[in-house]
Amino acid sequence: MTRRPSDARTVLVCGGGIVGLSIAYYLGRAGFSVTVVERNSESAGSCAYGSAGYVSPSHVVPVAAPGMVWQGLKWMLSSRSPFYLKPRLDLDLLRWSWLFARSCTVAHMRRAALVLRDLCLASRQLFVELAEKTGNAFELRTEGLLNLCKTEEGLAHEAGLLGRIANELGIEARVLNAKETAEMESGARLDVVGSIYFPIDAHLTPAKLVATLIALLKEQGVNFHWNTSVVGWKAASGRVTSVSTTAGELVADEYVLATGSWAGETMRGLGIDLPMQPGKGYSLTIERPRFQFTKPMILTEYRVAVTPLGERLRFGGTMELSGHSRAVLPERVEQIKLAAQSYFPDFSPEDFARIEPWFGYRPMSPDGMPYLGRIAGFSNLTAASGHAMLGVTLAPITGLLVAEILSGQRPSIDLSLLNPNRFA
Ligand SMILES: Cc1cc2nc3c(=O)[nH]c(=O)nc-3n(C[C@H](O)[C@H](O)[C@H](O)COP(=O)(O)OP(=O)(O)OC[C@H]3O[C@@H](n4cnc5c(N)ncnc54)[C@H](O)[C@@H]3O)c2cc1C
């Protein structure tokens, strides 16, 4: 265990998901004395746990992109679509939807893509370093990502939007025909017209990443309060003075908010406005698949992610805006299975028999960009939430940037677009 000087500055990280753990790691490395407060147990697994495990610089286009409002409305009319919004009278959801619609502009997409590129590339490099340090305990593989397309229309759209923007930003995107795609991935027969290949992308085994980080944090001497909820805040003279938790009052020099899709509600006690909606997604993991792939793939028209995780194979997808509901919608899960059978004709319903769907809540800000930086009005409170589909990808760079902010350094990446006060 690393010994810290007794005068080390103390930091309380609220939330022990992948973002909170990464923040704790980089703060520990920077010499801070860190405590993590997490509502769940150590083994419960947060949103990253059942994720697709992509480290994906290819995802430079934010969720809030031109055409997404119209696309979302069309999807809402179909029970087979990858998107579902539970109709309800909820003022937070209404306001979030309005802010989302306002963000779906070409100008926002272009500005956001530049920042996302820089964040993703820096984070990928940090993952490579972490893999070297840990003997690749979390199975990082740098073999790229294939966006498979079943239709000419889908391929043209992917090449024209995502592929073009990625190439313009220096993220190589190669358009492949069906034969070239099959040569890239021969794990099972593919029924596709082609794909876009992103060589820079990588993937990892999320549960092993979480376990690796927790082990590193224990070595660093980080304190954990598992099964402990943050329930309130005390503040005076523009500073947070303590956090009330179910295990009592906790005091630190600095406080970091990393409660993912709950960040908005965690902050309410302080009167801070952080619009956030949980974007529920499901995954299905086949323990011993009859066919195994070498590369992760996105089944573009269905928005389903496929990831080989060692011997296991994971399919994940859907975006459900239904609050923190724990209900599993069978028709949404069914779409993931249908997508698999549609792109991979060798798969059958039997491959998915007896598999329990996992679900997690992506933290969705209305403009698809994380909240990262100091919160106005409090000199010792920093937000690091809202990473949407990129929380695994961006966890290390988020940790590094929070460590830079708390150390008083100028952040190594321009964070103006991530300002947590931008909707206040
Ligand atoms: C199906 C699916 C596939 C995905 N695939 C990918 C992928 O391939 N690549 C990628 O980059 N991202 C992916 N994501 C997104 C990624 O998983 C999330 O962005 C990321 O896990 C969010 O991490 P987080 O730490 O911010 O939030 P969380 O994991 O939600 O962690 C927040 C933590 O805060 C705790 N908490 C909340 N409130 C309190 C409180 N009051 N007191 C104490 N603790 C509290 C919660 O219990 C939770 O553990 C996927 C998501 C899903 C659902």
Ligand as a Chemical Component Dictionary entry (heavy atoms), coordinates in Angstrom:
data_LIG
# 
_chem_comp.id                   LIG 
_chem_comp.type                 NON-POLYMER 
_chem_comp.pdbx_formal_charge   0 
_chem_comp.three_letter_code    LIG 
# 
loop_
_chem_comp_atom.comp_id 
_chem_comp_atom.atom_id 
_chem_comp_atom.alt_atom_id 
_chem_comp_atom.type_symbol 
_chem_comp_atom.charge 
_chem_comp_atom.model_Cartn_x 
_chem_comp_atom.model_Cartn_y 
_chem_comp_atom.model_Cartn_z 
_chem_comp_atom.pdbx_ordinal 
LIG C1  C1  C 0 -25.614 -1.797 -23.123 1  
LIG C2  C2  C 0 -24.511 -0.780 -22.901 2  
LIG C3  C3  C 0 -23.341 -0.865 -23.647 3  
LIG C4  C4  C 0 -22.329 0.087  -23.471 4  
LIG N1  N1  N 0 -21.168 -0.061 -24.182 5  
LIG C5  C5  C 0 -20.182 0.866  -24.031 6  
LIG C6  C6  C 0 -18.962 0.711  -24.737 7  
LIG O1  O1  O 0 -18.762 -0.243 -25.478 8  
LIG N2  N2  N 0 -17.984 1.658  -24.573 9  
LIG C7  C7  C 0 -18.172 2.755  -23.770 10 
LIG O2  O2  O 0 -17.288 3.600  -23.700 11 
LIG N3  N3  N 0 -19.314 2.892  -23.042 12 
LIG C8  C8  C 0 -20.311 1.981  -23.167 13 
LIG N4  N4  N 0 -21.485 2.108  -22.468 14 
LIG C9  C9  C 0 -21.661 3.313  -21.624 15 
LIG C10 C10 C 0 -20.897 3.164  -20.317 16 
LIG O3  O3  O 0 -21.165 1.891  -19.771 17 
LIG C11 C11 C 0 -21.323 4.268  -19.353 18 
LIG O4  O4  O 0 -21.150 5.529  -19.970 19 
LIG C12 C12 C 0 -20.455 4.251  -18.102 20 
LIG O5  O5  O 0 -20.446 2.985  -17.532 21 
LIG C13 C13 C 0 -20.942 5.291  -17.096 22 
LIG O6  O6  O 0 -20.091 5.213  -15.982 23 
LIG P1  P1  P 0 -20.298 6.127  -14.704 24 
LIG O7  O7  O 0 -19.263 5.718  -13.723 25 
LIG O8  O8  O 0 -20.371 7.546  -15.116 26 
LIG O9  O9  O 0 -21.771 5.780  -14.205 27 
LIG P2  P2  P 0 -22.283 4.485  -13.385 28 
LIG O10 O10 O 0 -21.646 3.264  -13.871 29 
LIG O11 O11 O 0 -23.756 4.536  -13.390 30 
LIG O12 O12 O 0 -21.707 4.747  -11.940 31 
LIG C14 C14 C 0 -22.289 5.685  -11.072 32 
LIG C15 C15 C 0 -22.238 5.078  -9.695  33 
LIG O13 O13 O 0 -22.722 6.027  -8.764  34 
LIG C16 C16 C 0 -23.443 5.324  -7.772  35 
LIG N5  N5  N 0 -24.368 6.255  -7.140  36 
LIG C17 C17 C 0 -25.430 6.888  -7.691  37 
LIG N6  N6  N 0 -26.020 7.687  -6.800  38 
LIG C18 C18 C 0 -25.323 7.571  -5.644  39 
LIG C19 C19 C 0 -25.449 8.146  -4.378  40 
LIG N7  N7  N 0 -26.406 9.029  -4.088  41 
LIG N8  N8  N 0 -24.551 7.786  -3.427  42 
LIG C20 C20 C 0 -23.560 6.903  -3.690  43 
LIG N9  N9  N 0 -23.388 6.329  -4.890  44 
LIG C21 C21 C 0 -24.264 6.656  -5.863  45 
LIG C22 C22 C 0 -24.164 4.228  -8.533  46 
LIG O14 O14 O 0 -24.536 3.169  -7.689  47 
LIG C23 C23 C 0 -23.133 3.834  -9.575  48 
LIG O15 O15 O 0 -22.354 2.739  -9.180  49 
LIG C24 C24 C 0 -22.502 1.150  -22.569 50 
LIG C25 C25 C 0 -23.669 1.216  -21.793 51 
LIG C26 C26 C 0 -24.654 0.267  -21.943 52 
LIG C27 C27 C 0 -25.893 0.345  -21.090 53 
# 
loop_
_chem_comp_bond.comp_id 
_chem_comp_bond.atom_id_1 
_chem_comp_bond.atom_id_2 
_chem_comp_bond.value_order 
_chem_comp_bond.pdbx_ordinal 
LIG C1  C2  SING 1  
LIG C2  C3  SING 2  
LIG C2  C26 DOUB 3  
LIG C3  C4  DOUB 4  
LIG C4  N1  SING 5  
LIG C4  C24 SING 6  
LIG N1  C5  DOUB 7  
LIG C5  C6  SING 8  
LIG C5  C8  SING 9  
LIG C6  O1  DOUB 10 
LIG C6  N2  SING 11 
LIG N2  C7  SING 12 
LIG C7  O2  DOUB 13 
LIG C7  N3  SING 14 
LIG N3  C8  DOUB 15 
LIG C8  N4  SING 16 
LIG N4  C9  SING 17 
LIG N4  C24 SING 18 
LIG C9  C10 SING 19 
LIG C10 O3  SING 20 
LIG C10 C11 SING 21 
LIG C11 O4  SING 22 
LIG C11 C12 SING 23 
LIG C12 O5  SING 24 
LIG C12 C13 SING 25 
LIG C13 O6  SING 26 
LIG O6  P1  SING 27 
LIG P1  O7  DOUB 28 
LIG P1  O8  SING 29 
LIG P1  O9  SING 30 
LIG O9  P2  SING 31 
LIG P2  O10 DOUB 32 
LIG P2  O11 SING 33 
LIG P2  O12 SING 34 
LIG O12 C14 SING 35 
LIG C14 C15 SING 36 
LIG C15 O13 SING 37 
LIG C15 C23 SING 38 
LIG O13 C16 SING 39 
LIG C16 N5  SING 40 
LIG C16 C22 SING 41 
LIG N5  C17 SING 42 
LIG N5  C21 SING 43 
LIG C17 N6  DOUB 44 
LIG N6  C18 SING 45 
LIG C18 C19 SING 46 
LIG C18 C21 DOUB 47 
LIG C19 N7  SING 48 
LIG C19 N8  DOUB 49 
LIG N8  C20 SING 50 
LIG C20 N9  DOUB 51 
LIG N9  C21 SING 52 
LIG C22 O14 SING 53 
LIG C22 C23 SING 54 
LIG C23 O15 SING 55 
LIG C24 C25 DOUB 56 
LIG C25 C26 SING 57 
LIG C26 C27 SING 58 
# 
